[in-house]
């Protein structure tokens, strides 16, 4: 669409502040016989998102006279926190400042000191890798600035917490107290509500698209909100959400345009009406508008408070061109004002000057709002030859085709076939060979097409002794003029282009050639980096991804994130590795990854441990929690590629010697809760904690027990001495926890198997900076034992390395032997963790075997997330651990709490009284038992009514009665309650120390009901013990006792009875009458 504005632009530019660009533009003619006003453009664009945020905060401070009492701070990685913080900042007359999660930047420190801020309110969702961390809070403390944290257990609870901090809530004429409700999974609608929310003290709340979240509903009721502005159409927020709001007795105004640009204009119109009611000079002057990028939120985090102070709305743009709806709104604003003060948030990459110039010339986007940019545009649906609902079908006739990708215009498919790189039409016709291995005297690996279609980068593999090295090459799209870009002892793999085509990223595995004990050579991976490089071969960035990282990458469309798999965790990282978060767990590290063209979803491959020959092609939201199963595949999926029109997934399957390429619609079966609290629709493939068992969870589990030492780390004692004190506990623990449904039988081979290489040569994985023995060492122990041992009846193998030299444990991987795939676990794996003699490895063995059964780690891989707050004056912090999978919590109590007392005594030495600083409740969580099939259906009470009363038997010995209660909150979260008694592994611990002292140590200091949440979307801290206190501090006890209650996610949970055998729990939803 072209709109002639008949304007001329005066080329006058003035730099007001570093990074803030002001462009006065003069109208030179008339449109429709009426001159449009001049446009003065002020741009806030720093070197990065944090510098941009600081420029916006500086502008706010200037309006406030360069003196600020308060500043609101959010993580620069969480738009969900930023959009709900904007109205809070406005109500406090404070700017909104971004910070990296793990540090307070020097420029932010300088700003806080310069404006004299005495208070910082941190709005940050708890227990995520994106949250503002303790290092930021400590730095603020060091500046003498008081810190208040406004937070919740998830984005919706954080929104409600921020809303409660706004008092009083603003009213709209004839409508009463008003709040905005927007999707918690798409940022644009919530973002444009920010200026009006900040100016009018109207909270912005979030909710899932398909339901009104209980935390949001509870706030609306408690705050006596009368009117809700619903942001977005039914695709953003369903009719169910609107109906739920009306059932609360609220009036609802829905702002719903055909595009996000239209919705933003509707919000701007509403803001103009609202601002017109304010008679102050700033608002009555009018003529002010904010402009921000529609598909990336980070540059505009701070826009809401600044624009709210200026009485200016926020409208949206594409990077390259102003959409028609936005252009029309700007024209209208210019026609009714003496001049237009346009505030642009972000640099050239966010809203280009060329796009602004084109608007002033009269050139705008069409009504779809998509930029005329072939590199970044989502092609019209159907361009790639199919629909999003299409079933899987083979697209290439060849049975030796693999690693297929679409061309940028979707007209072609590139793929490997035998010894060459080939190209075919999108329907598989007219296959043509482009580049042969014979042409390069090496084998070819994965490749990627540049966004403009002019270049390909690809991998060449070269034989070096017994191993391979792999290097990155670049060539024209037809295979001509190949140039080598990397070299050395590396395996450079999986190249992927940045969206702008200027750089590409790849996985670089550093190889080390070592001598084996038999005189040969072997390669092992010394570490893995993710590297970005330009077309000339110059490295731009590099970061260590850990040696257990997979070999597939995907770069997000907006350029802000690179996806990869590390130890089955699908991880999203900034291209420089500065910020990382786990999206989900259970991904196949050798499977493909691909972002959707709109950047909202990512396709990945899931490994089904119950059927090793199966893979699952999955689609997951990157900012939400929904996942869909697209296809079940026999074989290994080696590559994935999302079609440029967003409708199809291209995937390559290896099944033995068969290699085929398929295409399927990029939508599938949604994972959802059923009424019985089990996830249906995917044949029991939960998304995390995953029910993915390598071995049987019921019946008899025979575990081969192997012992292997090394030439440089020989065992100096027998295998029986090594295992004497360590085998009984894991066997008994698993059998007791299963209530007798699992019979564990260790089958030992009592001899030390001497490895053919040194431990250093086998130490090829790095976990949290520590080198550890991994899958290859396990597999080697099986190869050494195979002549003495029949593995056909042992589905699991536990390899024990000398505890005198190593400590800890790891699990994972399968190895084929005697015609079966055996699952691998190992103990005493970490270098430097040994005790000098036979050690006790019973707990690591139980932990690693439970990994094979399907349970995941419950401790955070990002250790900063596990740092508890300091104890209040006069109290001490007591750490607690639940089960053996690493779930921890803490509580505060008085010093020398009698419940924590334990005694050490021996004949002739008297009694010593001490107080425990930590407690270990080893009894397994009921939820984990449920996942493993050890809790029967009639032992789980699924709470779906508004009110319920349940009787819970002790989880240690339920005797067939109800053992736990579960409240489904949404399609990925539940609340779990279980009764904990001093039974089973929660009894007092009694043991005799090596010096003869007898110790009686407390475990569960009070009997009561343990309450915790489970997030099935995975990520860090998927299970969290719930604190009954509002400040997230458990006080006095880690369980609820009779008469105690807590309110969580709109539910009040009260322990109403305790007869010594059963706990009675009352559950009441907030909307229950």
N, C-alpha and C positions, 0 to 999 in steps of 0.2 A: 504494500500500500504506500502511495506517495501523497504527502500533504504539503502543498506549496505554501510556505510562510512568507515568501518574498522579503527575506531579511538579509542584511549584510552583517558581517562580523568584524569588529574592530580588533586588530591584533595587538591588544594591550594586555600585558601580563605583569603582575606584581607578586613577589613572594612576601607574604606577611609573616609567617613563622616557618621554620624549617619543616618541610613536608606539607605545609598548608598552602595551597595554591589558590589565588583569587584572580578571576578573569572577568573583568567588566565587559559586557557585550551590548552593543547598541543596535537598536532596531533601525533599519534604514528605509523601510517601505511599509505598506499597509497590506493587511489580509482582510478580505471581505469588507473593504472600506474602513476598517478600524485598525489602527496601529497596535501591535502587540508590544508589551512593555519590554524594556531592557532586561537582560539576565546577568546577574552577578553570581559567578560560580566560585564557591569556596570548597576546595577539596582537602579532605583529611586522608592523606596517604603516606604512611611511613614505610620503613624498610621491611617490616613484618607486621603481623597482626597486633603484636604488643605495642610497637611503636605507633601504629595507627590509633590504638585505643588511648594511648597517652596523649596524642594530639587532640582527640575529642575531649578528654578530661581537662586538658589545658584550656580549651575553648570554654568549657563549662566554668572553670575557675575564673577566667577573665570576666565572664558575665556576673560572677559572684563577688567581684572586687578582689580577686587573687587571694582570698582567704576562705578556707573551708574547715568546718568542724569535723565533718564526717565524709567518708568515702566508702562506697559499696564495691566489693571485690569479688570476682568470679574467676573460675578456671578458664583459660583461653581455649580449652579443648571441649567445653560443654555448653552448647547453645541452649540446652534445656534449662540450665541454671541461669543463663544470661537473660532469657526472655521473661522469666518470673521475677528476676531481680530488678528489672527496669522500673516498674511501678514503685517498688520499695525505695529505690534510689530517689525517684521523683518526690515521694512523700517526705524524704529526709532532706530534700534540697541538696542532694549529693550527686557527684558523677559516678559512672559505672566504669571501673578499671579492670582490665584483664591481667592475669598473671599466669606464667607457666605453673603447672601443678606442683613442681618440686623446688621452686626457688623464687625469691623476690628479686627482680632485676634491679640493677643499679639506677637505671633511669626512673623506675617507679619509686625507689627510695628517695631520690632527689626531688621528685614531684611532691611526695607526701611531706617531706621536710619543708619544702618551699612554701606550700600553702598552709602549713601549720596544722595539719589534720591531727586530731587527738583520738579519733575513733575510726576503726575499720570494721564494717559488717561484712563477713564472709558468707556468701550464699553458695553452698556447695553440697551436692548429694553425697551421702556417706559411703565409705567402703567401695569406691571404684577407683580404677587407676587414673581417672580423669579428675579426681577431686583435688581441691586445694590441700596440700599436705602440711605436715607438721613443721617442715623447714620454713615455709612461708610464715606460719604463725609465730615461730620462734624469732624470725627476723623482724617481724612487726613488734614483738615484745621488746626486742633489743633497742628499738627506736623509741620506746616509751609510749607506744600507741596501744590503747586498749582494743581488744579483739572480741567481737561477738560472732558466734557461728550460728547461722540459720540453715538448718539442714533437715533432711529426712532420709528414710531408708531407700527411696527411689525418687525419680524425677517428679512424680505426682505428689508424694509426701513433701518434697522440698518446695514445690509450688504452693502447697497449702500452708507450709510453715512461713514462707515469705509473705503470703497474703495476711496471715494472722499478725504479722509485724506492722501492717498498715492500719493505723487507727487514728481518726475515723476513716471508714471507707467512703469514697465520694459518691454523690448522687447525680443522676441525670434528670433533667426536667421531665416531670410527669411519670418517670419510671422508678424513682427511688434508688436505693443503694444498688450499685451496678458493678458487675465483674465481667471480665472476658474469659471465655473458655475456648481453647484451641487444641489442635492435635499435638500429642506429645511425641509424634513420630515424623512430622514435617515442620520445619522451622518457620517458613515464610509467613504464614498466617499469624502466628504468635508474634513475630518480629514487628509487623506493621501495626499491631495493637499497642506496642510499647509507648509511643509518644503520647497517645491519648490516655493510656493507663498512668504514665508518669505525671502528666499534667493534672488529671482529674482524680488521682488517688484511687484508680480502679484496678484491683488486682488482675493479673493475667494467670490463669490456671490452666493446667494441662490434663488431658485425658486420653486414653486409647481411642482409636477411631471407632471401635465397635461397641463401646460400653462407657458409661459414666463411672469413672474410677471412684472407689469408696472414699478415698482421702479427699478428693475434690467435692464429692457430695456432702461429706461431713462438714467441710468448711463452709459451703454455701448455706447449709442449714444452721450451723452454729453462729455464723456472722450475720444471720438474718438478711441475706442478700435477697432483693426483690426482683432484680432484672439481670439477665445474662445476655451478653452479646456473643453469639456463637460464630466463630471464625471459620469460614470455608463451607463448601457444599457437602452433600451426602458422601462424596468420595473421601473427603477429609474427615468428616465427623458424621456418623450414620444417623438415620432417623431415630434409631434406638437411643442415642445420646440425647437428642432433642426431646423425645418422649419422656425420658427419665427426668430431665430438667423440669418439664411441665408438671410431672407427677409430684415434684417437690413443691409445687405451688408457685413456681417462678414464671414471669413473663420472659419470652425469648425473642430476640431480634437476630436473625441469621444474615450474615454478610456472605454472599455466595456468588462470585463471578465465575465465568467460564474458565478463566485462567487465574493464576496467582496474581497477575498484574491487574486484572479486573477487580479481584477481591481487595487488593491494596487500594485501588481508587475508591471503592465503596467505603473502606475504612477512612480514607482521607476526607470524603464527603461528610461522614459522620463526625470526624474530628472538627471540620470547619463549623458544623452546627454547634458542637459542644464549645469550641473556643469562642464562638460569637457570643455565648452567654456570659463570658468573662469580660468585664468592662475595663480591665487594666490596659495601660497604654501599649504594652507589648502585643497583646492579643488583638486589640482593635486595629493595629497597624496592618496586620495581614501580610500577604506577599512573601511568605517563607515556606519552602518545601524541602524535604530531605529526599535524597535519591541513593539507593543501594542496590547491589547485585542480588538477583533473585535466587540464584542456585548455590551460593556459598555465604554463610552467615557471618564469618569471623570479623570482617572489616567493620561491621555495623553493630557489634555488641553494645557499644556505648551510645548508639544513636538515640535511643528512647529518652533518657533523662535530658540530654541536650536539646532535642527537638521539643520535648514537653515544656521546657523552660522558655523556648522561643515561640510556643504555640504553633508549631509547624508539624504537618503530617509527614509520613514516610511513604513514598511510592517506590516501585521496583523497576529494574532495568536488566537487560542482558548486557554482557560485557561489550559486545561489538556494536549494538544498535539499540535505540530507544523503542520499546514496543508501542504499537499504535494506541493502546488504552492509556499508557503513561503519557505519551505525547499529547493526546487530546486533553488530558487533565492539566498538563503544564500550560497548554495554550489557553485553557479557560482561566487558569490562575493569572496568566499574564494579561489577559484581556480586562481583568477587573482590578488590577493593582498598578500603582505608579512604576514599580519595578519588581522583579522577581529575585529574591535572595535564595539561590539554589545551593544547598549543602550536599556535597557528594562524599560518600563514605567509601574509602578505598582508593588505591592507585589505578594506574592504567589497566592492570589486569582485571580490576573489578568493574569499572565503568570507563571505557576508553574515551579519550578526548575526540578521537575520530567519530565515535558514536554521537557525542554531544554536538560536534560540528555538523554531522549529517542531519540531526534533528533540526538545527537552526536553519539548514538549507531547505528543509522540508522533506527529507528522506527518512522514513521510519520503517520499522518492521511491519509485517502483515499481522493480521488479527490473531494468529496463533501465538505470537510473542516469541517465536524462536528466531535466533539471530541468523542472518544470511552468511553462515560460516560453515563450509562443508566439513571442516575438521571436527568441529564440536557439535554439529547439529545431530539430533536424533532423526533418522530418516523416517518418512511416513510409514505407518504400519502396512505390511504387505510387500514392501520393497524387496525383502529378502526371500520372498516366495513361500510364505506360510503364515499361520495364525498362532497366537500365543497359547491356544488350546490344542494344537496339533499333537497327536500321539507320536511316539518315537518311530523313526523309519531310517533305513540305511540310505544314505544320500550318494555315496560313491560305490560303484560296482566292484571295485578292487577289494580283494581280501588280504591285501598287504599294504593298505593305506593307513596313515596315522598322523598325529600332530597337525590336525587341520585347523585353519583359521580363515575368517572372512576377509575379503578385501575391504578397504574403507567405504567404498561405494556399494558393497554387497553384491556386486556383479560376478565376482570370482571367489573360488575357494583355493587356497594354497595348501599343500600337504606333502608329506614324505611318502615315497613308495620305493621300497627296496633300496636302491643305491642312489636315489635322485630326489630333487625337489621338483614337484609337479604343480600345475595349475589347471583347474577345471571351471566350467560355468557353475553358477549357483545351484543348478539342478543336477550337477555331476556330469554333464555332457562335455564332450570335446576336451578330454584330458591332454595336457601338453607338458613335456618335460622341459624344465628351465635350467637345472644345474645338476651335474652328475658327480658322484664321489670320485670317479675316474678323473674328472677335471681338476680336482684339488688334492688327490692322493691322500685322502683321509675320509673317515666316516662323518656324516653330517648329523647334527642334533637339532634341537629346537630353534625356532626362528620367530621373528615378529616383523610385521609390516608397519612402516611409518604411517602416521595419521594422514599425510597427504598422498600416500600411495606411491611415492617416488623411490623409496629405499626399503631394503630388508636388512635386518641384523640377524645373524644365525651363528650356530655353534659348530666348530670342527673338532672332532675327537681324534687324538693321535695316540697310537700305542707307544708306551714307554716301559720296556721291561715287562713285568707282569701286570702293570696297571695302565691307566690312561691319563692323559692330560687333555683339557678342553679349553679352547680359546674362542673369543668373540671376533667375528668378521662382519664387515658391512659391504653391501653391493647394491647396484641398481635393482629396481624391482624385477627386471627380466633376468637377473643373475649375472649381468655383465659388470666388469670392473670391480672384482672383489678385493678388499683391503683388510689385512689382519690388524686388529686393534689391541688385543691383549696377548701376553705370552708368559712364560715361566711355569713353575711347578704348581699349577692351579687347575681346578676344574671350574671353569666359568660357564654357567648354565642359565637357562630360562630367561633370555633377554626380553624386555618389555619396554615399549616406548612411553615417554611422557605424553600427555595429551597435546602439548604444543609442538611435539616433534623435535624439540631442540636437544633433548637428552634421552637416554634410555637407562634402565636399571637391569642388573643381573645378579645372580647368586654366585659368589666366588668362594669355593672351598679350597683352602690352602692344603696342599698335599705335602707329605713328608715321606721320603723314601728311606726305608730302614732295612737292616739286614736281619734275616730270620736266624733262629738257632741252627738251622740245617744249611746255612750258607746262601740261601736265596735272598730275594728282595721282596718287599711288600710296601704298599702305600697305605697310610692312614691319614684321616682328616685331622689337621691340627686346629681348625677353626673355620667358621663360616662368616662371611661378611656379605652385606648387601651394598652394592656399589652403583652409583650413578655416573654416567660418562657422556660426554658430548660426541658429536659425529666425527670429530677429529681424533678421538681416543684420549682426550684429557679427562682425568677423574675429577668429578665435581664434589661428590660426597661419598663417604664410606662409613658403615657402622657394623659392629659385631652383633650378629644375630644368634650366636650360639651354635655349636657344632651339631646340635640335634635339629637344626632348622631344615625344612624340606627344600625342594629344588624348583618350586613353582612360585611365580610372582604375578601380581596384577596391580595396575596403577589406576587410581580413581580418576574419573573424568575431569574433576576440578583440579587435579594435580596435587592435592593436599595429602594424600595417603597412599601408601604402598601396602598391599596385603601379602602375607606369607604365612606358612604353617610352621610352628615350632613345637615339637613334642606334642603333636595332635591338637594344639591350640591355634585356631585361626586368629592371627594377630594383625591389627591395623596400626601402621607406623607412619609418622611423618617421613618424607624422603631422606632426611638427614638422621633419622633414628632418635631425635631428641625427645619425642613423645610417642608412647606405645600403649595400646590397650588390647586386651583379649576380648574378641567378639564372641567366640563360642569354642567349645572343645569337641573332640571326636572327629576332626578332619583328617583325611588321608594325606600325609605329607608328600606322597608321590603323585597325588591326583592333581587335576588342573584347578585353576582359579580364574574367574572372570567377573568384572564389574558390569552391571547393566549400564546402558548408555546414559540413563538419567542419574546414575550415581547412587540410587537409593537401595539397590540390592546387590548381592554378590552370590555367584554360583560357586559351589565347592563340591568336593567328593567326600562322602562319608564311608568309613570302613566298617562293615558288619562283622564283628568278631565271632558271632554265632555261626556265620557261614563265610569262611575265609575266601571263598571264590566269588563272593558277591561284593558289589560296590553300589552305593546309592548316590545318584546325582541330585543335589539339594540346592535350594535357593533360600537365602536368608536376608532379612532386612539389615541394613548397616546401622540404622539409628533406632530401630524398633526391635521386636522380638519374634515376629512371625517367621516361620520356616515352612517350606513346601517341599515335598518329595516329588521330583520330576520324573525319575526313571530308576528302576532297579536293573542292574547290569550284571551279567555273568562275565567275569574277567576283571581286568584292571583298567580304570579310566586314566589315560595318560595325558589328556589335554581337554580343556574346555574353552569355548569362545562364544560370547554373547553377540548376537547379530546386531548390526548398527541400527536396525529399526526397532530393537528392543523386544522382538516377538519370539525369537528362536534361540536355542542353544545348540551349538555344534560340539559334539564330543567324540573322542577317539577311544576305542576299546581294544585292549590286548587280551586275548584268550588263547593261551598256548602259542601256537605259531600263527594263529588267525589275528589279523589286524584290520578292523573295519571302522568306518566313520559314519556316525548317525546324526540326525537332527531331530529335535523335539521342541514343542512349544514350551516357552519359559515360564510356565505355570503348572502347578500340580496339586497334589493332595495336601491340604493344610493340616498342620499339627494342631490339635485342639483338645480341650478337656471334655471328658464325658462325665455323666452324673456320678460315676463310681470313683472319681478322682484318678483315673488312669488315662493316659494320653492315647487316643485312638487315631486310626487312620493311617498308621505307618507300620503295622505289624510289630508294635512294641519297640520301635526305635525312638527312645526318648532322646532329647537333645542335651541333657546334662542336668544332674549327674547321669551319665549315659548308662542304660542297661545294655551293655555290650560285653558279653562274657566270652573270654577265650576258652573257658573250660566249664564243665558241668557245675551248676550251683546246687543241685540236689542229687541224692543218690551217693555213689562212691566216687571220690576224687582221688586217684592214685597219682602221687607226685614223685617223679624221679629225683633223687637227691644225689648230686654229683659234687665232688671236691676237686678243685684245680688250683695248683700253685704255679710259680713262674721261676725261670732260671735266676732272675734278680730278686725274687721274693719267695724263697722256699719256705714251706711249713716245717717247723722243728718239733712237731708233736703229731700224734695220730689223728685220723679223722674221727675216731670215737671220742677222743678228748675234745676235739673241735665242736662236736655236736651234743656232748653229754648233757649240758644244761639248757640247750636252746630249742630242742625239738618239741618238748612236751607242750609248751605254752601255745604255739601257733596251731597245733593239731587240736588241742582241747578248746581253744578260744573259738575257732571256726565252727566246731561241732556244737558247742554250747550256744553260740550266737544264732545258729540255724535252728535251734530247738530240736536238734536231732535229725533234721532233714538232710544234712550233709555229713558223710562219713569220710574223713580225711585219712589217707594211708600213705605215709612216707615209705618209699622204696629206695634204700640207700645203696650206693656202690662204695664200699668202704675201702678206698684207696685214693691216694693223692695222684691225680692226673697231672703230669708235668706239661705245661704249655710249650709249644714250639717257638714261641716268641716271648720277649720280655714283657713285663706288665706295662712298661712305658709304651711299647709298640701297640699294645692292645688298648691303652687309655685314650680312646678316640672320641669320647664325648665330653662336653663341658657343660655342667649344670651350675648356674649361679656362680660362675667363676671358678668352680672346683672341677678338677679332672676326675673322671670316673670310668670304670670298666663297664662296657655296654653290651649290646646285642651280639657283636662279633665274638666277644669273649665267651658268652654263653654258648653260641653255636659251635665254637671250637671245642669246648668241653664235651659237647654231645658227640662230635666227630671222634674225639679221643676215646670216648666210652663205648662207642657203637659196637666194637668187637666183643665187649664183655656184657652188654646190656641190651635187652629187648624193649624198645620204646613204644611198641605198637599198642600197649595197654596203659600208657602213662601220658595223658593229654597235657600234663604240665611238667616242667623241669625247673627245679630250684638249684642253681649252682652256687656253691659256697667257696669263697676265696679265703685265704688265711686271715683270721681276725687279728692276728698279731701284727699285720701290716696295713690292713684296710678297715674301713668302717661304713656304716649306713647300708643302703640298698637301692636298687632300681628295678624296674620291670618294663616289659614291652617287647614286642616282636614275636614272630613265629619262625620256626625252623622245620623243614621237611626232613624226616628221618623214618626209616622202616615203613614208608608208605603213608605216613600221617603227618599232619602239621602239629607240632607241639608248641605250647605257649611258654615263654621264657621269663623267669624271674631270677634274681641274684641278690645275694647279701655279701656284705663286706666288699664294697665296690669303690668307695671314695679313697683316693690316695691320702696318706697322712693321717688316717683316722684310726689306725690300729692301736692296740693296747700293749703290745710286746709279748703277749701270750694268748692262750685261748680266751676269747671274750664271749659275752652274752649277746646273741643276735636274735632273740626270740621275738621282740617287738618288730624289728625291721622285717623279719620273715612273715609275720602275720600281715603287716602292712602291704608288702609286695604281692603276697598271694591274693589279698583282697583286690588289688589292682587287676589281677588276672580274672577274678570273678566279675569285675565290671565296675568297681568303685573308683572314684577319682580322689585326688588330693584335695583336702579341705582347707589347707593353709594357703595364704596368698603367695604367689611367685614374686610379686612386688612386695618386698618385706616392709616397705614404709607403710603399707596399708594395715599392718598388724601392730603398729605402735599405739599403745593405749594412752589416754590422757593421764596427767600426773594426779596423784592422790590428793584429796583435800587436806587441809591442815588437821593434824590430830588423827588421821586415818592412814591405813596402809592399803596398798593394792595387792590383791591375791589373784594370781593367774590360774586359770583352769583349762584342762584339756579333756575333751569328750571323745571316747572311742580311740582308735589307733590310726585314723586317717588325717589327723592334724588339725581338727577343729578346736579352736581356742577361744576363750573369752576372759573376762576379768570381773571382779567385784571389789568393793571397798568396804572395809570394816575397821573397827577400833584396833589399836595396837594390843597385842597379847590377848586376842580373842580366844576364850577358853575352848571353843569348838575346834581350833586349829592346833591345840596342844598335842604333842606326841612325846613319848618317852623312849630313852635308850638306857638299857640296864644290863648288868652282868654281875655274876657272883664275885663279891669282893671289891667291886668298884662303885657300888651305889647306883643311883638313878639320876639321869640327866634329863631335864625338861626343856624342850625346845618348841618353837611355833613354826608351823609350815608356812612357807611363802608361796606355795603353789600346790594345786590339787590335781590328781589325775583320775577321772572317772572313766575307766576303761570299757565299761559296758557299752556295747554297740548301739548306735542310734536306731530308733525304730524305723525311721524313713529308709535308711540303708537296708535294713532287713526286708522292708517292703519291696524295694527295688530288686532284691535278690530272690524274691519269691518265698521268703521264710515266714512272712506274716500272711495268714489266710485272709480271704476277702471278708469273712465275718469278724475279723479282729481289727478291721479298720473302719472307724466311724467317719463317713464323709458328710461334712456339715454343709448343707446347701440352703437350709431354711434361715429365716431371720433370727430365730431363737432356737436354742437346743440345750439339752443337758445330757452329758455323757458320763459314764462311769468307766474309769480306766484302771485296769489291772497293772501291776508293775511290769515294766518292759522286760525285766530280767527273767521273770517267771509268770507269764500271763495265763498259763494253764488253759489255753483255748479261748479265753475271754478277750474282750476288746482291749487292744494294747496301745492304740494311738488314735487320735482324732485329727482330721485334716480339713482345713478350710480352703477350697480353691478360690483364689483372688481373681485370676484372669488366666489366659492361656499359657502362662509360664511361671506363675508364682503361687505358692501355697503357704499357709501357716500350719505348723505341726505342733501337737501337744502330746506329751507322753509322761507317764508316772515313773519317777525314779525312787527306788527304795534301797536300803543298805542290803542288797542281795546280789548274788552273782559277782561280777567284777566291780561293783560299787561298794563292796564290803571294806572294812578296815584292812589295810595291808600289814601283814606280820611277816618278818623275815629276820634272819641272823646275819650280821655283817661278818666280814672276814676276820675282824679283830675280836669276834666273840660277842659283840653287843647284840642284844635282842631289841628289835625296833617294832613298835606298833604305830603305824602311820595312818592318819585320817585320809579318807577319800571324799565321799559324799557327806558333807557336814550337816546337812538337813535333808529330810525326805520331803519331796514335793513334786510339782508339775514343771517339767522343763518345756519352755516354749521357744520355738525357733522358726525361721523362715527359710524356704527353699526357692531358689531362682533357677528354673529349668533352662534358662537361656545360657547358662554357663558363665564364663567370665571369672574374674577374681571373686573369692569369697562367696561361692554359690549357696552355702548354708551359714546362717548367722544366728547366734543366740540372741534373743530379744531382751532388751533392757526395759524394766518396768518404769524407769524414771525418764522424765522428759529430756534430760540432758545426756541420755545415753550412758548413764552410769548405774550399773547394778549395785545396789546398796544393801549390804547385810547378808545376802544369800544369792546364789545363782539360780534358784528355783522358787516358784510360787508356793507358799504354804497356805493352809486353811485361812480364809478370810482375806487373802491378798488378791489383787486384781491388776490388770494392765489393759490399756486401750491401744490397739494396733490396727492401722489400716481400716478404721471405721468399726472394728469389732472390740467389744469389751469382754475379756476373758477373766473369770473369777473362779477360784477354788472354793467351793461352798461346803465340801465335806471331806473328811478323812477318818475312816474307821480303822486305820491301821493296816488294812488289806487293799482297799480301793480308794482312789481319789475321785471325787465328784466335781465336775467342771461345768459351769454355766457359761454359755456363749450367747452373746446378744449383739446383733448388728445395729448400727447407729440409727437406722431408719425404722427399726421395729417400734410399733406403737404400743 
